[in-house]
């Protein structure tokens, strides 16, 4: 079965009624495009805040291993 990482919704504005609580704890990261990253392990939701736009997106059905690898990556978003 294909991954559902493409199931993404913005959590700001009216277009996100099903989003998890937007107060998810995120950690700042060194990246030219991503400002912070958060993860809800029980829900398997990855949350990214983009630096330039300030928009926050949630990615669904993300395994914890992917979140950990993303945080450890040398490049986060380019």
Helices and strands as residue ranges (DSSP letters): E 8-10, E 26-28, E 34-40, E 45-50, E 56-60, H 64-72
